[in-house]
Amino acid sequence: MSNSISKRKALHEWKLYLFIVPALLLLLTFSYLPAISAIYHSFFRWTGGDSKEFIGLKNFQAALSDSIFWDSFILIAILVASNVVKLVPSIVMAVLIHRLKSDRWQYWYRVGVVLPMIVPGLVTLFIWKFFFDPTHGALNQFLDISGLKTLLVHFDQALHLGGIFSEGVPISWLGEPALIIPSLIIWGFPWIGAVGVLIYLAGLQSIGAEIYEAAELDGANSWQRFRFVEFPLIMTQVRLSLVMLIIATLQGYGLQFLLLGPDGGPGGRGMVPGLWMFNRAFLAGEFGYACALGIFLFAFILGLTVLNNRYVRVEK
Amino acid sequence: MNATASSKASVAASRRRSDLPKHFVLILLLGISLLPFYMMMQISLKDNQAFFANNWLPGLPETWQWQNYLYAIRLILPYVVNSVVVSVTATAGCLATAILGAYFFARYKMPFSSLLWPAFLLLMLMPSVANIVPLFSIVKSLNLLNSLWALILLGAAGGLVFSIYVLRNFIEEIPQDIFEAAEIDGASHFRQIINVVIPMSGSIIGTLAILTFLNTWNDFLMPLIVLRDSEIFTIGVGLIYLNGEYVKEWGQIMAAFFVASLPLIIIFLFMMKLFIRGLSAGAVKG
């Protein structure tokens, strides 16, 4: 803990204030000022230049009836739900590594989990964009070779999907409106998150050997051991990564921008709130309106964060 | 006697065997995770003809198209250099500022510091997504449009609050006696940071540095709206323009991706241990 300090000592130590000045300057300019500026400009018709016109709450009124903006939250809900499922491979991986008897293997798998991170996230996204390529992409070729394509075609005919999958026509993952959302979910398969696995492993290591022995004496099988011993102990970490994922999904639009472009792909099916804000500002030049959208989004995320903090504190 | 020994041996053998399915699943999962890397590597050595003929298996060594890398290096290297300059400077700036700031909060309870701290933490709760539009106009009014300085300052400011938050906790855990001893020896606060704080929080500084570096390195939205001239593009923007070209020589593109990954690969090779330890330790603390 930091020491309390008397007024006289504090006066004597005035130089310490110089230490906080650089941080304060940076944060004032690039964190506080933008927030205030966003609120201020949301009341203006502003195209990013010097001239702006005060229009009161008109931007907010327009935002409330902006169906593209509110529909984009549906996509967020879908992506968040899929992210919950996507946590499973990382948990499975952590439990499997933890259950290995050999410490040396545990170490090497740990290294293996981190290894895919050597490819920058940006490049991984570009490679996935290439995987989605209709003619040369790895995904379609895999589906063709493995025969899964035939299955999908039958699926299409049975459910009358209208030829999204048809024989002899390459699947256009990022070009067919109905496939945009599946593509946004599939990318990154098998969704091993290095940070997640390492966090879970750290949680699992806190399980004492005697708990395992007790479980073994009780005749617990592999699933029961997971359900009643391992999972409860990594619950905190799982919830932590879930919260981080939800907030990242709400805020993020780099993924959609790179895979689909600033219009959210064909039919705008990949439109997320952040991307729409970006689109309004830098493509339509409606900076004031984009600020108003940003404030809605901001309020939404802040509300979630506060809710989460309260929830987590109660749990403790 | 003999029977128990042999049963023990068979138990050990069965244990080892029972790990086999786990190894199988683990290797499968890791294998697919590494698929993008594998595809990038093997395609980067092919020309389009070889790529169209067979894009899954690597070609024979004598068909490897090393000139793809020549092309990629000529094209991408300037962007990589720009990205390195931006990320390294931003990381150094962020951590220097963060160490000073964390020391201010951790060393004494100075007047006003109890007001400043919650104001800082508030920034961690605040979503940054709404900021990109006003940031653009601030960068513009600072006359930093089309300049790498904008990205450096933004990168440094971006990871700052989190780094201060983590570092404050670490500095507060350093025993006070060490600071007092240093003070008696006549060390200024700056000296105490150099001689006490930095040596004692080396590994966490390393982890924070990697995190800040990664964030700056992977950012492409800010560079996209800030940078205009192709000479100062960072890799993100460079790759977006490269990927948008109509006629694609896939081998050259993949080689460019690999060259763009190289700095991170080098960092990871040297800091793998630090990275794993730092992440796990941070997770346990949190």
Interface residues (C-beta under 8 A of the other chain):
Chain A: M1 S2 N3 S4 I5 K7 K9 A10 E13 K15 L16 Y17 F19 I20 P22 A23 L24 L26 L27 T29 F30 S31 Y32 L33 P34 A35 S37 A38 H41 G48 P89 V92 M93 L96 I97 R99 L100 K101 S102 W105 Y109 R110 V111 G112 V113 V114 L115 P116 M117 I118 V119 P120 G121 L122 V123 T124 F126 I127 W128 K129 F130 F131 H136 A138 Q141 F189 P190 I192 A194 V195 L198 I199 L201 A202 G203 Q237 L240 I247 L250 Q251 Y253 G254 F257 L258 P273 G274 M277 F278 A281 F282 F287 A290 C291 G294 I295 L297 F298 I301 L302 T305 V306 N309
Chain B: R15 R16 D19 K22 H23 V25 L26 L29 L30 I32 S33 L34 L35 P36 F37 M39 M40 F51 F52 N55 W56 A96 T97 A98 L100 G101 Y103 F104 F105 A106 R107 Y108 K109 M110 P111 S113 L116 F120 L123 L125 M126 P127 S128 V129 A130 N131 I132 V133 P134 L135 F136 S137 I138 K140 L142 L153 L154 A156 A157 G158 L160 V161 I164 E172 Q176 H189 L214 W217 N218 F220 L221 I225 I235 G236 L239 I240 N243 W250 I253 F257 A260 S261 L264 I265 F268 M272 F275 I276 L279 S280 A283 V284 G286
